[in-house]
Amino acid sequence: MTTVTIQQAFEACQTNKNTWLKRKAELADLEREYREQLLAGDEQIPRRMQDLR
């Protein structure tokens, strides 16, 4: 079994937190883009939604 120091645990937590925050921001940006396209009546939304999946 590997012993993890408090410092190592903290660093791992910070890394996970930063990754999560980055992904959260990316999702918010994509949702904003989707709403803008939806409001603009963009006919290519179905294709773009496939790209996002």
N, C-alpha and C positions, 0 to 999 in steps of 0.2 A: 504494500500500500504506500502511496506517495504522500508525504507530508507537505501540505500547502501552508505557507506562511500567511499571515494576515495581509502583508503587503502584496503578495501574489494574488490572493483572493480579491483584494481591492482593485488591482490592475485589471484582472479578468472581468470584474464587474463593470469597471469604467469602459472597457473595450466593448462589452456587450451593450451597454447603455448607449454609447456613441453610435454603434451600428444600428440599433433600434431607432434612435432619433433621426439618423440619416434616411432610413427606409420610410419612416413616418412622413418626413418632409417630401420625399419622392412621391409617395402616395397622394399627399395633399396637392402637389403640383399636377399630377395626372388627373385627379378629380376636378381640379379647377379648369384644366384644359378641356376636359369632357363637358363640363357645364357650359363653358364658353361656346363650344362647337354646337352643343344642343340648342342653345339659345339663338345661335346664328343660323340654324337650319341647315347645317352642313350635311350634304347627302352622302358623304364618305364615312360617316360615323360607324356604321356596321363593320367596315373593313378595318378601321382604326381600332375598334374594340377587339377585333380578332388579334391584331398586332400586340395589344396590351396583354392579352391572355398568354 
